[in-house]
């Protein structure tokens, strides 16, 4: 299948190209960048010289549908809301990596994203692509809203204990840390070397656009109205997300018991790895891979569970999960093209 990529010069797009290039059933098709149309792709990314030698093209719905079998949108929020509906109406499979179709409420989208919301018809059509949780829905979908990076790590870390009704859903605190690539390739003061090097900063307290996405998933899966305290931090590294979540347990449990629960929950999901009791993952241990690694600790003194969940924000948090969803949509083995060993060190 030929895979078109829209937003061709961003980090999400380049990660899609890296993964598609080794996928046995996908090949790189049209790469769209309205701002750099006509330029050779390797001019933006010289490391692709003699690997991907093709010109970037402008957005043209008719040509994209004619020349490709599936479309990945790796655009900033507010852009795909205009492009995706045109593609969906043409009947081509679409996986959107932006945040435009993740929230079902138009009002919530406009409140948190500060853009005009997509039409409600397309919010309803989009299937939320958290691969391990919504595999059945993804399998029959033609339009996927790929989850955000923070929501992926947070949801996979929290859902097993919440769905078992063993934790108080009103006490969830999530401390989140991300590498600088999560801010995208565009220049900004936030990601300026002198600002982030040897520095650690919190940002968007109480205002991060991933808050309603996390709450929506947790509420849907528990049947309860879940609210969270969510604080994000930018750390001086390129890749990686670490979520440290804290939740009060409703029963006296041991770490071993919780570990058994998580291992059972994810036993048929190869990209979630639960560490043994007393072992906790680091971001380097999933770098460049589609894995989500989870470590767990119950403090018997407070009866509070601490959950460590780590992913590569560009892979499991974006392009890797998009490929995983494409695999599910096409009834391929979920690991196809994604079985790379993490890069270490």
ABEGO torsion letter per residue (X at the ends): XBBBBBGAABAAAAAAAAAAAABAABBBBBBBBAAABGBBAAAABAAABGABBBBBBBBBAAAAAAABABBBBBBBBGAAAAAAAAAAAAGBBBBBABAAAABABAAAAAAAAGBBBBBAAAAAABBBABAAAAAAAAAABABBBBBBAAAAAAAAAAAAAAAAGABBAAABBBBBBBBAAAAEABBBAAABAAAABGBBBBBGBGABAAAAAAAAAAAAAAGBBBBBBBBBBBBBBABEBBBBBBBBBABBBBAAAAAAAAAAAAAABAABBBBBBGBBBBAAAABGBABBBBBBBBBAAAGBBBBBBBBBAABAABAAAAAAAAAAAAGBBAABGAABBBBOX
